[in-house]
Amino acid sequence: MAGSSVTDGAAQRLGYITRVQSFSACHRLHSIHLSDEENKRVYGKCNNPNGHGHNYKVEVTVRGKIDAHTGMVMNLTDLKAHIEEVIMIPLDHKHLDKDVPYFAKVVSTTENLAVYIWDHMVELLPPSLLYEIRIHETDKNIIIYRGE
């Protein structure tokens, strides 16, 4: 059967769980490796010295075997707690460049935000469980990161 393995005579099924969380933050797209003129050219209005904000929507997806005893890939209460620790506490209503040390030397693009979230989520979750971070920066701009 596709997508399953046999353990003790029973098929081991894989499941995906996605938890959605929204947060608001501001940032300025500005690279310390570029001149002011290059930053303006590359990032345009997003290089505004006062920054700009987004209402981000983040989808955290885990993938794993559905436990035969609990019926779960993982406990959603645990996933919710990890999202609170990794996303809400350090990022919500923050200026990413000023309040999050990671972004002092890393441009706070949504791509790099996805990497930041991945790197911190993977520290809290069991090995190989985190599957994908998907961030909706706007209704039209969506970034996906899978740890690659």
Secondary structure, DSSP 8 states (H G I E B T S, - for coil): -TTEEEETTEEEEEEEEEEEEEEEEEE----TTS-HHHHHHHHGGGG-TT-EEEEEEEEEEEEEE--TTT--SS-HHHHHHHHIIIIIHHHTTEEHHHH-GGGGSS---HHHHHHHHHHHHHHHS-TT-EEEEEEESSSS-EEEE---
